[in-house]
């Protein structure tokens, strides 16, 4: 039996959340410009959180 590590479970959950986010966003009836802006802003936000986490974890 395979044992799932904490990292694999976290990556699985984040993948499902990401797919749900982009699926929901693609079904919204908004201007394509704003749809792109919402996507990019959220990706930048999570990238900043990820980089900050990496810097704090190395201390």
N, C-alpha and C positions, 0 to 999 in steps of 0.2 A: 504494500500500500504506500502510496506517495504521501509524504508529509509536506504540507504547504508551509512555506516560510512566511514570516511576517511581511517581507518585502514583496513577495509574489501576490499575497492577498491584497496589499495596498495598491499595487499596480493594476490588478484586476478591477478593483473598485473604482480607481481613477479612470480606467479605460471605459468602463460602463457609464460613469458620470459624464465623461467627455462625449461619448457617442450620443447620449440622451440630450446633452446641451446642444450639440450641432444639429441633431434631428429636430428638436423643438424650434431652434432658431431658423432653420430652413422652411418650416411650416408657417412662420409668422407672415402676415400680409403687410409688410412694411417696405419702404423704399429700399432698393438694393444697395444704395450708398450707405444708408444707416445700418443695414444688416452687416455690411463689411466692417463698418466702424465698430459696431458692438463686438464683433468677433475679434478684431485686432486689439481692442482695449482690454478685453478679458484675457487674451493670451499674454499681453504685456504685463498685466496685473499678476497672473500666476507665475510668469517668468521671474518677476521681481521677488515674489515670495520664495521661489525655489532657490534663487541665487543667495538671498539673505539667509535662508536655512543652511545652505552649504557653508557659508562663511562662518556662521555661528557654531556649526557642528565641528569645525576644524580647530576651534580654540580650545 
